[in-house]
Amino acid sequence: MRTLLRVLGFFLFMGGFLAVPVRAEEIPAFNISGFVDAYYGYNFNNPDSRKNAYAGFPSNFDFEHNTFSLSLGELVIQRDPAPVGFRVDLDFGPTTDFVHCAAVNCPPGATEETYKNIQQAFVSWATPMGAKLEFGKFVTHMGAEVIESKDNWNYTRGLLFAYAIPYYHAGIRVNHPINDQVFVNGYIYNGWNNVIENNDSKTFGATIGITPTPKLPILVNWIGPAKEFGDLQVYELIASLNLTDSLSFMLDYNLGDRKDAAGNDADYSGFAAYARWKMEPCALALRYEQLDDDDALIFGKLNNSVSGVTLTAEHTIAKNLLTRLEYRIDTADEKIFEDENGGTSDRQSRVVLGAVYTF
C-alpha cells in the first residue's frame, strides 16, 4: 500500500496541481468518428467446429470459417484536453464480446459484462507542467497492433497481440514529454483485462519512447506484475523504420516471465517482423512472426513454437472504404489446429476478405 501511494504521489507531482482557467471560446469542439468492420474468411483445414483456433484458443478476431461476419462497429466521441477533455469509444459486435472476458487471457473471476460496449472511457487533463493525466478505462499500452483492424498493417491480428499481451485496463496513466526525442509514460492498473478489481494488488506499467531520428521511433514497454497470472511480467521492444514515404518496416519483440509461489520461473518469447509498401490508394503488407511457448504458459503444450506468415493486399475506395484481401499460414511444433472431422494438424492456412467503412 505504501508503494502504491508513493507511485500515485509521483504521478500527481508530474502532473502538477495548479489548473489554468480557460475562456469559453477556447474550449474545443466535440469530435465524432467511427467505423464498421466486416469480413469473410475461409480456413483450408475446414475445421469441424467452423472456428479458427490455436489449441482451442480463438484467433483474433477472424473467428468464423466460411461465414460472412460482422467483426466490430465503433463510435468515438472525444474532446481534446484544453486543459481538460475526455474520450469515449463505444463498441458493438463479436470482437468486443470476445475481448471482454470471453478471451482465454481474462483473469479468473472477472465479470466485465457491464463494460463490454465501452472499449475506452476516460477523462484527460493537460497539466501546466506539460504532462497529460488520464483516468478511466483504456486499451493497453502494450503491443504493436491494436483492436481496430484499420489501424494495423494486416487485417488479422498477430500471435503476440492475441496471446502475449492484455487488451485493456482500468486505472490512471500519465504521459510526460521530456523533449522532442524522448517521452515517458507511467501506468497504474487494477489488473490485466479487468475493470473490476479482483485482488489486493495493482498492476504497473511504463513506456519509454525514443525518436533518435524522425524515421526511427522506438518504444520500450513493460507491464507487471499481473497477480491474476502468477506475478506475470511482460517486456517489449517496438522499433519502426520509415525508410521512405512508401516503404516502412517494424519489429516487435516480446518476453513474458512468470514466477510461481515456489520461486520457479516460466517464460515465453516472441517476435513479429513487418514490412509495408504503400502506393495510394493501394498497399501491400507482409508479416512474419514466431511465438515460443516452451513452458506451456499460453498453449498448454510443452516445447511448442508457433509461427506464421501473413500477406495482405489493401485497396482504399473513395477514402472511406478500406478493403483488404489476406492470405495467412500458421505452423506449430505440436498439432494444435483443428482439422476435418475433429482431427488436428500442425498447419493451418486461411484467406480473409475484410472491409472497413470509416466516418
N, C-alpha and C positions, 0 to 999 in steps of 0.2 A: 504494500500500500504506500509506503514511504517513497519507493522508487517511482510509482505511478504519479504521485503528487509532484515529485521533482521534475519529471518529464513534462507534465502538464504546465507547471510553472515556467519551464524553459520555453515552451511553445507560446505562452502568453507574453513572455518577455520579448520574444522575437516579433510577435505581432504588434506590440505597443499597446498603450492603454488610452491614448487620447484620440478621440474621433474628431474628424474635421467636418464642420457643418457644410451642407451642400444646398445651394439655392434650388428652388423647384424646377427652374428651367434647365438645370444641369442634369436632372435625372434622366438616364437613357430610357428609350422605349423598350417594350417587350419584343423579343424575337421569337417567332414561332416557326418551326420546321418539322419535318418528319419524313417517313418513307414507308413503303410496303414492299416486302421481300417474299417472293415465291419461287419454287423450283420444281423440277422433275429430275429424279435420279434413277439410275439402273445399275444394279450390282450383278456383275457377271458370274458371281458364285451362286446366284439365285437362292439366297437363304430361305429356308423353310418358314421362318418367322416373319419374313418380309421386312426385317430390320437390319440396319448396318451397325455392326458392333465389333468390339475388340475384347475378347474373353468375356463376353456378355455385357460389357460396358458400352453404352451407346456412343456412336460417332457424334461429333458436334459440328453442325446442327442439321445435317442431312440425314435424318433418322430413317426415312422410308425408302424401300425398294420398289421400283416400278409403280410409282404413285406421283400424281400431281399434288403438290403440298404447299400450303402457306407456312412460311417459316416465322416471320415476325412483322408486326406493324408497330411503328413507334411515332409518338408525338412529343416534341421537345418544346418547352416553354421556358424562357430564360431572360434574365436581365443582368447585364454586366455590372459588377460592383463599382459604385461611384458615390460614396465609398462602400455601400452595401448593395447586394444583389442576391439572386437565387437562381436555381435551375431545377426543373422537374422533367424527368423522362418517363413517359407513360408507355408501357409495352404490352402487347397482346399477341397471343399465338403460342404454338408448341414450344418455341425456343425459350420464352420466359417461364412457361410451366416447368420446363426441364431444369433451367438454371436455378430455380428456387426450390431446391431440395427434392427434385426427382433425380438429381445428379448423384453419382456414386461418391463424390468427394464432399458432400454436405456432412456436417458434423452430426454425430448421433444425437437424437432427440430434438433436432431443430424443427421448429414449426413456423414456416415462413409464408403460409397461405395468404395472410393479411397483406403482405408486402409484395406479392409476386408481380403485380402490374405496375409497381413503382420501381423501375430499374435504378433511378437516381432521384434523390430529393434532398437538396442541401442549400444552406444559406452561406453567402460569401461576404467577407469583409476585407477590403483593400486598405490595410493599415497605413498610417502616416510614415511608418518606418520602411515601407516598401514591400513588406511581406503580405501574402494573401492567406487568410484564415478561413477554412470551410468546415462546416459542421452538419452532419446528417448521414445519409446513406449514399454511397457512390461505388462505382465499379473499381476493381482492384488496380493498384499501380503496377502490378507485375505483368510481364508479357509483351511480346512484340505484336500480337494480334488482339483484336477486340471482338465483342459480341456482334457488332454491326458488320455484316459482310462487305458492305460498300466501302468501308474504311480499311479493308485489308487488300493485299495484292492478289490473294486467291479467294475462291468462293467458299470452299470448305475450310474448317479450322484445322490447324496442325496438331500434332501429338502433344507438344508442350502446352499449348493453350487448353486442350481438352483434359489432360490427365496430370499435369505437373504443377499447376498454379490454381489459386482460387478465382472465383468470378466477381464477388462483391463483398462489401463490408459496411458496417455502420460505425461511426466514430468521428474523429477530428483529424484534420490534416492541415499542414502549413507549407506554403511554397515561399522560398526566400531566395531571390536572385542576388548573387554575390557581385557579378559584373556581367558583361556581355557574353562571356565564355563559360561561366560556371553558375549553377544554381543548386540548392539543396532542398529536399522535401523531407518532412517528418510526419509520421502517422501513428495514431493510437486507435486500435480497433477493438470491438467486442470480441471478434474471433474471425474465423475463416468461413465464408458463405453463411453468415447468420446476422440478423438484425437483433434478435432477442438474445441476450447473454445467457449462456448455459453452463458457465463455471466461474470460479472466483478469480481468474487471471485475465489479463488483457494481452492482446497480440500487438506487436510493434512493427514498424517498417521504416524504411529510409530509401531515398533516391538521391544519387549524385549525378548531375548532368554536366557533361564537359563538351564544349564545342571548340576544339583547337583551331579548326577552320570551318567555314560555313558548309563545306562539302562533307564533313566528318563529325556528325553528332554521336556522342557516346553516352549511354546510360548504365549506371550500376545500381541494381535494386536488391533489397533484402526484405524478408518478412519472417517473423518468428517471435517467440516460439508459439506454435499452434498447439495448445493443450489438448484440443479435441483429437489430435492425431499423434499423441505421444511426444510432445515437445518438438514437432517438426519445424525445421527452418529451411528456407529456400533462398539461394543466392543466384543472381542473374546478371549477365553482361549482354547488352544490346549495342551493336555498332552498325551504323549505316554509312554508306559511301555513295553520295550523289555525284557520280562521275561526270555526267553531262545533264542537260535539261531532259534528255530522253532516256538515259541509262542509269539505273540505280541498283545497288546491292545492299544486303542486310544480313547480319549474323546474330543469332540469339543462342546463348549458352546458358544452361540451367542446371543447378546442382541442388538436390534436396537431401537433407540429412536429419535423421531421427535417432534419438537416444531413448531407450526404454527404461523402465524403473530399475532394472538390474545394471544399467550403465552400458548396455550393448548398443553398438552403432549399426544403423542400416541406412542405406542411401540409394538414390537413383540419380542419373545424369542424362542429359540430352542436349542436342543442338539442332538448329534449323538454319539452313543457308538459303537465301532468296536472291533472285535476280529479276529485274523488271525492265522491259524495253517499252517505251511509250511513244506513240506517234498518233496524236489526236486525229480522229476520235477512237483510235484502237490502242490496245496494249497487249503485251504477251508477258506472262509471269511464270517462273519456274521455281519450285521449292523442293529441296532435298532435306530430309530430317531423319533423326535417329534418337530413340529413347531406350536407354539401357536400364533395366529393372532387375538387377542381379539379386537383390534381397527381397523380391516379391512384394514391394510396398504398393505397387499400382495394379498389376495384372494378376497377382496371386500365383504366379508360376516362377520358380527359381531359375536364374540364369537366362532370363528371357530378354531378348533385344528385338525391338520393333522398328522398322524403317519404312520410309515412304517417299515416293516421287510424285509430284503434282504439277501438271502443265495446264495453264489457264489462258484462254483467249478471250479478250474483252472487247466489247464494242459499245460505245455510248451513243444513244439515239436522241437527237434534239435536246441534249444537255440534261434531260430529266430521267431518261430510262437507261439504266446500266444493265447490259446483258453480258453473261459470262458462260462460256462452254468449257468444261473442265474434265480432264481425264486424270484419274488417280490410281496408283497401285501401291499396296502395302504388303510387306512381308514380315514374318516373325520367325524366331527360332523354334517356338512351340506352335502347335495347331490351335490358334485362338480365334480363328474366323469361322463363322458358320457357313456350311455348305448345303447342298441339296439334301433333302430327306433327313435333316437333323444332323448331318455329318459335320466334320471340322476339317479345316485346311490351314496351311501355313502361309497362304497367299490370298489376297482379296483385291479385286480391281473394280472400279466403277466409273461411270460417266455421269456428270451432273450439268444440267442447264438451269442457270439462275437468272432471275430478272428482278431488278430493284428500281422502283419508281420513287423519286425524291421530290419533295416540295418545300 
